[in-house]
């Protein structure tokens, strides 16, 4: 008698109980649907970014990069003056 055989016998006895089987199937369906529909639910429950966030993260808008470069340039000028 191996460990695998004893586990298989126990699992067969447990799986024979109708409520256990129904709970396992229902849980699997719920988890599967949650994984499948997650992108749709994410968009529905967590709406898009605010206009300020959109402007900040817009790839076509280079304003944040310009601001960062300007600040770096100002910091270098301050360091050169010191």
N, C-alpha and C positions, 0 to 999 in steps of 0.2 A: 504494500500500500504506500503509494508515494504522496507527497504533499499535494501535488496537482490533482490526484484522484480524490483526495478528501475535500479539497476546495470545490471541485466540480460537483461532488455529491451534495455539499452544503448549498452551493449556489442553485442547484436544480431544485432542492426542497424550498428554498426561499422564493425562487422564480415561479414556483407552482402556486403561490398565494396570489389570487387575482388582484388584490388592492396594491400589492407591491409592484406587480407588472404594470398596472395602470398608472401608478405614480411615476415609475421610471420612464414610461413612454411619454407621458404628459410633460415631465421635466425636460426630456430630450427635445420634444417639439418646441417648448418655450425657449430653450437655450438656442436651438437652431434658428428659429425665427428671429430672435433678438440679434444674433450675429448677422443674419442676412439683411434685416431691415435697419441696422444701426445707422448707416449713412443718411437714410431718409429721415429717421426719427431725430438724428442730431440736428439736421437743418431745420426741422419743424420746431423742435423744442428750444433750440438755441439759435435765435435769428442772426442775421448777418451783422457784421461789424457796424459801428457808428460811422458817420461820415468822416470824423477825425481819424479814426482807426484805418478806414479805407484809404484816406489820403496818405497816412503814414506808411502803410504797407503796399501801396500801389507801385508796381514795378515800372510803370511808365512815368511816375512822378519822382524826380531825382532830388526834390527839395531837401529831404533829410541828409542825403549824401553831401549836398552843397553846404548845408549848415555845419556838418561835422568837419568838412575840409576847411571851412572858414575858421572854425574854432581852433583847429590844429594849427593853422597858419598864424592866428593871433597868439597862440601859446608859444610858438617858435619865435615870433617877433618880441614877445615879452621876455623870453629867455635870452635872446640876443642883446636886448637892452640892459639886462641885469649884469 
